Amino acid sequence: MRQGIDTVEIPRIEKLLADLDEEALLDFFTETELADAGSGAGRAQKLAARFAAKEACCKLFPKEICLGSIEPVDFSVARNGYGQPTVVPGERARAVMDLYQVREIGLSMTHTDSSATAIASAESKPTHAPWYGKLIYHALPIRRKVVLENLNRVFGNTLEQDQIVKIAQAFYAHHFRCFGEFLRMPFLSQAGKEALIRIEGGEHLEAAREKGKGVLLLTGHFGNWEVSTVAGIAQFREYHGLFHFIRRPLKPKWLNDFVMRRFRKAGFGTLDKAGSLDDILDLLENNEIVVSIFDQFTVKKYGIPSEFFGHQAHTFKSLAVLGQCTGAPVIPASSWREPNGKHVLRFEPPVEIVTEGRTRDIISKNTKRFNETLERIVLRHPEQWIWMHKRWKKVRQD
C-alpha cells in the first residue's frame, strides 16, 4: 500500500492566520475546511492537521508533484457522516489518482501543542475482468497488440503489467456486453430504454443553450456510446431533432446503415466529417447542438499535433476553430456502464476557451484543453474506452 506522511509545525499556521484574511486563506484551504476548523481556540491545530494531510496526499505521487500536475490545494479534507476525516480530491487530483488506479485515500490525522501529523494511504481501485473477457483476450485477441501498446503508453509508468492485462481483459468484456446491448435495444420499450440509463448534468446543457449560440458537444467512444445516445439523449424530448453528430461512416456498410436508421428514428441528424462546415455553422446559428466525436486519429489535412496522455497525437482542429469563431460553448459529454448494468450519460460544465493571442496558438491551446478533458474521462473507467484504435498513429507527410 502506498503511503505518504507529513508533519506541519503549528506556529507556521498561526503565522499564516495572523498574516492573511479569510479570503486569502482560500488559496490554501477550502471554505469547508475553514468552517470545520472553527474560529476559536484550536483553530491553528486543526488547520495544521489538514495542511499536513494535503502534503501527505501529494507525497503519494512524487512524480506528479515534480511535474506540477498536482499541488496540495488539489486535495481537501472533509468529515463523513461518522465524523471521520476523508480526502476529497479536486479535478486534477482525481485524474492523477485514476492514472494510478487509486480508488480513494485513507487518512489519519493527529496533533500536539506544537505540531500536526497526517498519514495518507492509497487504496487501489480493483479491476474486475469477467471470465468471458479473459476468454476473448486469450482465444479471440482482436487487435490485442494495439490494445496492450496503447494501455502501456498510458499506464506503463504507473501500473504493474498484470494490472494492465486485467484492464485489457475488462475492455474485451465491456465490448462483448456492448454488442449484446446493441442487439437488444430495438426490442426494448421506451420505458425499458429510459430505465436503462441515468442522466447527470443536464442543467449544463440547458444553460449552454440559453446563450443562444448553439452548443458544441465534446465527446468520444466512452461506455456504450451508441446505446446511451439513443436511450439517453432521447429523454430530452424538447431537444428532439436538435442533436447532430459529426461522424465517419462505420464499416461494414450494413452496420453503418443499421446505426443510421436507429439514429434517424431517435431524431438525430448526422454530418460527414469532411465538407460539412457550412451546415455546422447554420446549425449553431439556429441554436442547435453539434456533437464532435473527438478521440480519433485524423490525417494531417484536418488536424494538428497535440499531446494526449503525454504523447503526440494528431487531433482534429475543427472543434477549436468552431469554438473560437462562433462563441458556442463546448460541453463535455461521456457515458459509462455501472456494475449493476445501468448506464450513465453525463454532461459537464463547459470547457473554458482561450480567446486571446495568435490564431494558431489559440487553436493549439484549446485543442490541448479538449484532449486533457478527454484524458480525465478515459481514466475514470479505462476499460470502457476504445483501446483498439490507433490513436497515436504517425502522420503521413505526403
N, C-alpha and C positions, 0 to 999 in steps of 0.2 A: 504494500500500500504506500503510495506517495504521501509524504508529509512535509509540511512547512511549519517553522516555528519562528516567532519574533517577540522581542521584548521592547517596550517603549518606556522611557523614563517619564514619570508623571509631571515633574516640573517643566518638561518640554511642552506638554499640552497646556499646562497652566499659563505659560507664557503666550502660547497661541491664543488662548481665550482672552488674555489681557490685551493683546495687540490688535485683534480683529473683531469686527462687529458680526452680527448674526448672518448677514448676507454674505460676507467674505468667507465665513466658515463653511458655506455651502460648496466651496472649492475642495473641501476635504471630507465633509460628511453630508449625508442626505438629511432632508427635513425629518424623516422618521428617526434617524439615529440621534439627531439633536433633541427631538422631543422625548425619546426614550431615556436619554441621559438626564433629563430634568434641568432645573435651574439652581438647585440648592447645593448643599454640601455633597461631595462625592461626584459631582459632575465631571471633573477632570479625570478621576479614576475610571469612570465608565467610558468616557470618550477615548482615553488612552488604551483601554482594552479593545475597543472597536478599531482603533487605528492599528494596533498590533495584529488584529485579525485580518485586516486588509493586506498588511505587509506579508503575513504568513500565507495568505492565499496566493499572492504574487510569487512567493518562493517555490510554489508547486510548479511554476512554469518559467524557469530562469531564462530560457532562450527567448521567449516572447517578451520578457521584461527588457532584455538587451536590445531587441529589435524595436521596442516601443509599441508593440502590438497591444499591450495592456499596461495599466497603471493601477496603483492602489484604489483610486477613485472609481474604478470599474467594478469593484466589489462593495457591497454594503451588508450591514448586519441588522437583522430584524428578529423579533421574538415570535415563535409559533404559538399555536393555541395553548400549549402547555407551558409557555413562558421560557422555553429553551432558545438559545441563540441559534440562528440559522443564517447561512450565507445566501444573499440574493445577488446573483451575477447580473451585470449590465449586458448590453448587446454585444460589446466586444469581448467581454469575459466569457459569455456563453458560447461564442464562436470558438474561442480557444479551448474551452472545456470539451466541446463537441469534437474538436480536432484530435484530442487525446481520449475521446470516448469516456469522459468523466460525467457520470450522471449527476452527482451533487458533491458538495464539500461539507464534511462534518467539521464541527467547530467546538473547541474547548477554550474558555477564557477564565483568567483569574487575575487578581491584582493585590498588591500590598500597599503600604503607605507611600512607597517610593517608586514602584514600577508596576507595569501591567504586562502579562504574557498571554499569548494565544497560540494554539496549535491547530492547524488546518489539515484535514485528512481527506484525500481524494478517493471517492468511491466510484469504481468502474461501472460503466453502463454495459450490461450484458447484451450480447447479440444472439438472438435465437435463430438458429438455422434449422428449419423443419427437415424431416427425412427426405422429402421429395426435392428439396433444394440441394441437398448433398448428393442425391442420386443424379440429378441433372448435371451438377458440377463435374461428376466423375464420368457419367455414361454418355451425356449429350452436351459437351462443353462448347456451346456456341460462342465463338469469339472469346474463349476463356483467356487466351494470351493477352488480348487487348484489355479485358476486364481487369486482370491482375496488374498489368502495366499501369493502367490508369489509377487503380487503387494505391499502388505503391508510390506513384508520383505524388499523391495527396497525403497518404498516411505512412509512407515508408520511414519517416523520421520520428514518428510519434507512437506507432503501434508495433507489436510483435507480429511476425509473419503469420502465426496461427490465427491471430485476431483478424488480419486482413483476409485470409482464406475464409473465415467464418462470415465476414461481410459479403464476400463473393457468393458463398452458398446461399445466404439470405437473399441476395439480389436475384439469383435464379428462382428461388421460391416465390419471391414477390411477383416476378413476371409470369410465372406459371399461374398464380392466382389472378393476375390481371386478365389473362386470356380467358379464364373461366368466367370472370365477372363480365367481360366484354360480350361473351356469347349469351349470358343470362339476361343482360339488360333489356333487350327488346320484349321479353316475356313478362317483365315486371309492370305492375300497375303504377299509375302516377304516385299513389300513396306509398307504394313499395319503394319507388325511386327516392322519394323525399325522405323516407325513413332510413335510407342507406347513407345519408350524408348530413353533416352539420356545417353550417355557415358561421364563420368568425370574421369580424372586422368589416361587415357590410357597410357600417357607417363611414368608413374611409372612402369607399367607392361613391357613396351618395354625396359626401362633402366635396369630392373632386368634381363630380358632375355639376354641382351648384355653381362652380366657377364659370360654366358656360363655354369652355374652350375645348370640350371633348376630353377624353381620357385615354392615355396610353397605358396598357396593362403589360407589365414586365413579368414574364413567366418562363417556365421551361418544362421539361419532361419529369415532373415530380409526381410520386404516387401513381395512381391510375388516372392519369390526366383526362383521358377520353371519357371515362365513366363519370368522374367528378364534374367535368364540364357539363355534360348533358343533364346529370341529375342535380347538380348544384346551381349553376347559373340559371337553369330553367325556373328555379324558385323565385327569381327576380322577375315576376310576371310583368311589372311595369316597364322592364327593360327589354321585353320581347322584341326581337328584330334589331336591337341596337348594338349587339356584340358582333364584331367582325374579326376573324382570325387570319393573320398573315402566316401562311404555311406552304411548305413544299408538298407536292403530291406524294402519297405513300406508295410503296412497292410491296407486293404486286398490285396491279391495277384493280383487281376485284376487291382487295382490301380497301383501297382508296375510295372506290365507288360506294362501298358499304358504309364507311365512315362519313362520307359526304352526304349520303341520304339521311343518316342519323342526325347530322348537324343541321341540315336544312329543315328536317322535321321539328327539331328543337328551336328553330327560329334564328339560327346563327348564319351569318354571312362568311364567306371566305375570300381571301385575296391572295394572289400569287406574290411570291417574294420579289419577283422581278417585274418592273413595268407597271406598278400599281400606285405610284406616288400621287398622281392627281386624284385618284379615288380616295386615298387615305386623307388627303387634305380636305376634300369635300366632306368626308365623314366627320372629321374633327370639327370642321366649321359648323356642322349640324349638331354638334354636341353629342356625338355617338362615341362608342368605345372600340378602340382598335387594340387587338391582342397581339403582342410580339413574343414569339417563342424564341428566346434569346440564347439558349445554351448550346447551340450547334456551331460547328466549324463553318466558315464561309471562305470563299475564294478571295483573292487579292482585290478584285474589282469592287466588291461590295463591303469590304471590311478593313479594319486596321489591327495591328498587333496590340494586344492588351493583356496584362497579367491576369491569369486565372489560377488560383491556388499556387501562386509563386512562379508559374511558368508561362512563357509567352504563348498565347492562343489567339489565332486570328478571329476577330469578333465583328459582328455586324455594326456598322457605324450609323445606320439609318435611324435607330431609336434616339441617339444623342442629337442628331440633326433635327429630327422632328420635335423633340422636347425643347431645343433651343429656339427654333424658328416659330413654333406655334404657341408656346407657353402652356401647352396641355400638361397637366400633372401626370407624373409617371408613378403608377401604383403597383407595387409588387404583389403577385398572387401565387399561391402554392397550394398543393394538396398532399395528403398522405393518408395511409390506412392505419388505423389504430389496432392494437392487439385483439380487440373484440370484433374486428372486421368492418367496423363503421369507418366511413371516410370523412375527412375534414377538408373544407375549402376555406382558405384564409386569405383575406385582403389586408394589406398592411399600410401604415402611413406612407405618404408619398416620399420618394427619394428627393433629397434636396439637389437642385440642379445648379451647376456653376454657369454663370451668365457673363462674367467679366473676363476680358483677356482676348488673345488672338483666337480666331475661329478654330484653327487646328488644335490649339491647346484645350479649348473648351470641349471639343468633341472627344479628345483623348481622356480628359479628366472625368467627364460624365460617363463614358464607356467603362472606365475603371470602376466607378461607383456602382454601376449596374452589375458588373461582374462580382464585386465584393458582396453585393446584396444576394446574388445567386449562391455564392460560396456559403453564406450563413444558412441559407435554406437547404442546400445539399447536406451540410454537416448535421442538421437536426435529425434526419432519417437517411443516412448514407446508403442503406440497402435499397432505397426506393428511388434511385436516380438511374440514368441510362449509361452505366459504365462501359457498355459495349461500343459506344460511339467514339470515334477517333477525334476527340475534341482538340488535341494538341498536334494535329497533323501539320506537316510542313507545307508552306505555301509555295506553289509553283511560281517561278519568276518569269516564265514566258507568257 
